[in-house]
Amino acid sequence: MTGCGKRPRRLNYAVNKMSTKSWSKVFNAAKAYKKLLQRVEFEWQTKWLSNALEFAKAKLKKYWINPNKI
């Protein structure tokens, strides 16, 4: 066995779910991504914002939303 012996952790519960339960999740994911981009413009790129953008992009990919067209 390689590594430190710990089991791999999931990226994010909402990203790893197989299907969406409602369309509000899709709209909220797009809205959250837009807000994060606005924060990056205002606050510049921080470690917290880069991690949050990574999760937001994963959700958009899961919901089949193109981040370039938001």
Secondary structure, DSSP 8 states (H G I E B T S, - for coil): --TTS-----S-HHHHSSS-S-HHHHHHHHHHHHHHHHHHHHH---HHHHHHHHHHHHHHHHTT--GGG-
